[in-house]
């Protein structure tokens, strides 16, 4: 998926894969706190709603704007990693950061628009036909899940492009004021 979504060339893909492979344990922690835990209340509320009310209004429960806002949070929480300035000029890393930042900004607009759309869906599409209603909610849910998966992928790449991970893996030198930081930082 990352090949067509991010358009990385071979050298960039090798570098991001190297970061991914060497920092998998840190990534699991990031995934739990940034993706899984925000989804947990959504799943719990769906479960409680099904227990209490059955599958009535399932479309409103799935498409209440929660998934797009979680996607928005995943991306917005990682943008700070892309803004960290590297002192050592590593053009591959800088290019990766710019590429991921551009995609992150586009994803922010898409997820915000999807949240607004889902908030207004009852007013926009209030039909009596249950088949049309089913397909409207099903399509919106599928689009929301696709946005969530892409947001998690963008967030993952932002996580791997943070200064601390790059510093650890490539032993680059960074400066803050007159202080030099490198691999032992």
N, C-alpha and C positions, 0 to 999 in steps of 0.2 A: 504494500500500500504506500509506503513512504517514497517509492521511486516515482510514481506519477503525481503524488500530492505535493512533494517538496521539490521535485526536479533536481535532486542531488546528482552531481557527476560522480564518477568512480572514486576519485580522491576524497571528495567530501563524504561519501557514503562510508568509505573505509575509516575515516577519522571519527565519524559519529558512532559507527559500530564498535570501534575500539573503546570509546567512552562508555557506551552501553554495556559492553561485556565486562569491563573492569570495575564498574560501579553498580552492579546489579543489586547488591544488598541495600545500598542507599536508596536505589530506585524503588524497591519494594516498600520501604518505609514511606517514601513520598507518595506512592500510589495509594497506600492505605489511608493516609491523612488527607490527600487532595482529591481523590476520586471515590474511594469506597465509602468513607465516613459521611460525606455529603449525600450520597445516594441512600444510605441506610434509613434516614427518616422518611424518605419517599417510599421505600419498600414497606416499612412498618405501617405507615398510614394507609397504603393500598391494602395491605393484609387486614388491618382492622376494619376498613370500609367493607371489604368482601365478607368478613365475618358478621358484621352488623347488618349490612344492607344487601348482601349478595352482589351480583354483577350488574345491578341497576346503575345507570350513569357511569359505566366503565370508561367511556370516552372522556368524560369530564375529569375523571380521576387521573387517567394517563396523560391527558393534555391540559394540565392546569398551569403550565409554565414552569414547573419544577425542573424538568430535565434541561431546558435551555438555560435557565439561570444557574444550574450546577455547571453546565458547560462554560458559561461566561466566567464563573468563579475559577474554574481550572485554568483558563487562559490568563485571566487578569492576575492571578496569584504568581504566575511564572514570568510575567513581562519584566519584572525587576532583574531577573537573571540575565536577560538580554541587554539591559542597560549598563551592566557593569563594564567598565572600561578596562581593556587590557593594555598594559604599557608595551609589552613586546608585540611587535607587529607580526601577527600570524594571519596572513590573508585568508587562509582557508577557514579558520575559526570566525573571523570577522564576516566573511561572506555567508557562512552558515547562520550566524546571528542575524544578519540583515534579511536573509531569505525566510527564516523562521518568524522574525518580527513582522514582515509583510503579511505572511499567512495568518499570524495571530491577530493582527488588526482586522483583516477581512473576516476571520471567524468571530471576533467580538461583535462586529456589525451584524453578521448573520444570526448569531445566537440572540442578540438583543431584539432583532426584528422578529424572530420566531417566538420569543417570549411575549412581545406585544401582540402578535397575531393570535397566539393561544389565549391570551387574556381577553381578546375580543371575539373569539370564535363563536360563542353562543349568540352574540348579537348579530354577527355577520351571516352565519349559516344555521338558522333555526328552521329546519325542514321537518315535515311530518313523516316523510318516507324514511323508514328505519334502515333500508339498504343504502341509501345515499348517506345517511348519518354515519353508518358503520364505516363506509369507505373514506369519508372525510376524516374521521378520527383515526382510522388505521394508517392512512397516508401521513397524517401529521405526526403520529407516534413514530413511524419508521423514519421520517425526516429528523425528528428529535434524537432518536437513537444514533443515527448516522452522525449528526452534529456532536453528540457526546463522545463517540468513538474518535472522531477527528480532533476534537478538543483535547482528549486524553493523549492523543499522538503528538499534537503540537506542544502540550504541556510537558510531555516526556522529553521532547527534544530541547525545550527551554531548560528543563532541569539539568540535562547533561551538558548544556552550554554555559553553566554558571562558572564563575571565576574559580571557586574553590575546587571543583572537579577538574577543570582544565589545568589548574596549577598543580594538582596532585598527579595527574597523568602525564603531562608533557613537560614538567619541571620548568615551566616558563618563569620569567622574572616579571614581577609587578612592583610598581612603586606607588606609595601613598605619601605624598609630601616628599621627604628626603629618605624615607625608610624603604629598603629593598626587601621584597618578599619573594621567596621561591618555594622549592619543594618542601622545605622543613617548616614552612609558615604555619 
